[in-house]
Amino acid sequence: MTWAGEALAAIRKIVLIEERVSSLSEQVKRLADSYVELDRRVLRLEAKFELIERFSARQPKALPAGSRVKKRSKKFH
């Protein structure tokens, strides 16, 4: 190969590398945007779970022993 052919081949490789870098740059940007969206969604889920935990801790799980309704005895036989 002549020096002109080698120079042309090198320029082609440089152009291909630039295209690949540009493509990868766009992919990284899309991934970063997706990451931000997923991070925002995870934060919302965490906040919801924390709220559920707080409310469930405040509410009693069962009725206290003295608050149960007693059955009425039948006075009619």
Buried (B, 14 or more C-beta within 10 A) or exposed (E): EEEEEEEEEEEEEEEEEEEEEEEEEEEEEEEEEEEEEEEEEEEEEEEEEEEEEEEEEEEEEEEEEEEEEEEEEEEEE
